[in-house]
Amino acid sequence: MIDKDTVNEKVVSFFCSSNDFNGISLTEICEGYCDSCLKDLPKADALSELPTDVLLEYANPCKGNSQTANELKIILETLVDDDKIVLVYDLNPHVKRFPDRPKDQQKKILNEKFTEMCAYPTRAEVATRIDVNSFVETPYLKRLWACEPNLEPVYFDLEVLENYANDPRYIFDWSDFTGSIHLSDDYYESLEMKPRDQTYLEHFGLGFRKSDGQRVVSVPLIYLSRLTPEHQQRWKTHEESEPCIMDPDYYTTSIIGDWAEKVPIYEAFLHEMEIINQMCSAAGLPNMFIKSFKNDRPKYFRIPFRNTKEAYHTSVEEMDKTLSQNLNKKFFEAVLRPDETYQTVKHKKTGVDVVQEYGTLAMLNHWIKTRFKFRDAADREKAAAELAALDKVRKIRQAPAHKIEKDEHGRSFSDMHDEILYEAYTSLRTIRLIFTNHPSIKKDVEVPDWLFEGKIRLFNWKGDSK
């Protein structure tokens, strides 16, 4: 005889004693009352004699169609109606990823997917065991004890990441729309590392504020709950009050477990440089770029975490270091005549002739203008306009280097970053397309389909407000 209260007790006890607020499988509950499923299994002197598929049946013999299973289904439906339990069917039902389905859906799926479901207690049932209000110092742990989904996204302004990104005690990993924060081994046992700071954030990603598209941080609740109390409080002060959504690629890759359709522009940017260098090698020339940075991305070559003038200039400076400052002089010595690499000018005060070497950007522009043929003047002008972004990046970088400016805050700085990043990327794409006409390159260098087709994405959105 299956007792309703005993079943409810199993569900609550399992949840409260689990490591990650897990649900108990319905087959585990059923097997506690029924041995008929085991009787139906093939007999063998040793389990090692059985094939793998039969061994799996020994591990989980319940098929949900025994008399005991049918009795349990009736009990479970009653517990759902009484707001005692919640039934979850998912790819991994042991983790409550999403909000509860309506009761009628839970009961319908129960009769179709019994062996693939788990049971969770409701908040009211957990409250009979756990004083949820006692978790004042750990607000995100408190929300899990209140039976919120493990992967419920919580949103924060991007500035919360700044301290971790700039603190050498942490390994801050950011991959354009997803990241993690871990404690560095060098500082883990350091006396200067207080216990309150010995923390980590296993997973977080990008999101957007719905009203204006402002970039935010999206963090699943389960990972926030593992922060130390002090760091949970720190994150709490940065929590967004307005409605937000997860970045589509972060949702697709981290929650759904699928592949993103497009490649981040930062990755495409560095990949273009890598391809251009491969083209140089195929043509028997020195690399155009000293480094491709493909496996060693500069620290600030990412979206700015602050909407400030200083953060904008820092990001542009990093961009310039990867571009004009990274151009290889040896490449231009190989493709230009010596007299094309310098100019003679008169000194402003003495009138004496002075030899000045052209910068690598000037050499690049001269090389493209004099060595390549375009279909018409319009194509030439288009290429020149796209390559002008390299000079634009250099000029923006030089501005704060020659004068002290007051820092400012505003959304416009993020928009300016996105604009110059796209223009700089387009200039690299133009160089690669110009290079493509070389006969050796067509044969020896393979351009990935996603790069060839332009499946590139920026990380900006203007919001859904009109």
ABEGO torsion letter per residue (X at the ends): XBBAAAAAAAAAAAAAABAAGBBBBAAAAAAAABAAAAAABBBBABAAABBAAAAAAAABABAGABAAAAAAAAAAAAAAAAGABBBBBBABAABBABBBBBAAAAAAAAAAAAAABBBBBBAAAAAAABBAAABAABAAAAAAAAGBBAABBBBBBAAAAAAAAABAABBBBBBGABBBBBBBAAAAABAABBAAABBBBABBBBBBBAAAGBBBBBBBAAAAAABBAAAAAAAAAABBABBBBBBAAAAAAAAAGBBBABBBAAAAAAAAAAAAAAAAAAAGBBBABABAGAABBBAABBBBABBBAAAAAAAAAAAAAABAAABBAAAAAAABBAAAABBBBBBAAAGBBBBBBBBAAAAAAAAAAAABBBABAAAAAAAAAAAAAAAAAAAAAAAAAABBBBBBBEAAAAAAAAAAAAAAAAAAAAAAAAAAABAAAAAABBBBAAAAAGBBBBBBBAEABX
